[in-house]
Amino acid sequence: MVLILLNFEKRDIILIVGLLLFMIGLIPFMAPIYAALIVIVIYFGIKFYVGHRRKSIEKELGEGICVDCGSKISNQKCPNCDSVNE
C-alpha cells in the first residue's frame, strides 16, 4: 500500500526542487541535518496527503460521471438519464 502512494511522477521533480530550495533556506537558521529531516518529513507528508486525496476522489467518482447531467454512474448506467429514457 505504501508503494502505491509513493509512485514517482513528473511533477515530483518540481516538489523535490522546491523542497531542496526550502532546505537551503533553512540551513542558515539550523543545522543541515535538521533542515534535511524537516524536508524529508514534508515530502512524505505531501505524498501521503496526495495519495489519500486521490484515493478518496476515485472512491467518490466510482465508475465515472455522466456527461449529460453530471451524476455518478453506477452499474454502467446513469440513474437520472436512464430512468428518463425508459
N, C-alpha and C positions, 0 to 999 in steps of 0.2 A: 504494500500500500504506500509506503514511504517513497519507493522508487517511482510510482505513478505521479506523485505530487512534485517530484523534483526533476521532471523532464526538462531538458535544456532546449530553449527556443531561441530564435534570433534576437528577440527583444531583451533577452537576458544579458546580452553584451552591453546594452545601454545601462541596465541595472548595475552590472559589475563595475563599469567605468564610473558611474555616478557614486557608487559606494567607495571606490578607491579614492576618488577626489574628496569625498567626505572624510575618509580616514586620514588623508594628507592634511586636511584642515584641522583635524583633532590632535594631530601629533604635537603641535606647539603647546597644547594645554595639558597633555597627559603622556604617559609612557606609550611607546609604539605598540607594545603588546596589548595594552588595554584598548587602544584605538582599534586594533585588529579584531579583538574579541567582540567589541561593540558592533563593528561592521559585519562580522560573521553572524551574530545573533539577528541583526536587522535583515540580512539576506535570507536566512532560513525562515524568519518570521513572515517576510513578504511572500516567499514561495509557498509557505503553508497557507496563508490567507488567500492567495490567488487560487490555489488548488481547491481549497474548501469552497470558495465562492463559485468557481466553475462547476464543481460537482453539484452544488445546490441549484444553480441555473439549469443544468441538464436535467435534474430531477423535476424541477418545476415545469419545464417545457414538455417533458415526456417524449412523445413521438414527433412533436413539432407543433407549429401553429398554422391555422387556416389562413390562406391568402386573402380570402374574401372578407371574413368577419374578425379574424384575429384571435379566435378562441383556441383552446388546447385540443389537439387531435387525440382521440382515443379509439383503439381498435380500427385503425386505418380510415376512420370517418370523423367528420366534424359534427358534433352534436347539434349545433344550430342550423347549419346549412343543409345537412342531410335530412333533418326532420322536416324542413320546409319543402324539400323536393318530393317527399313521399306522400 
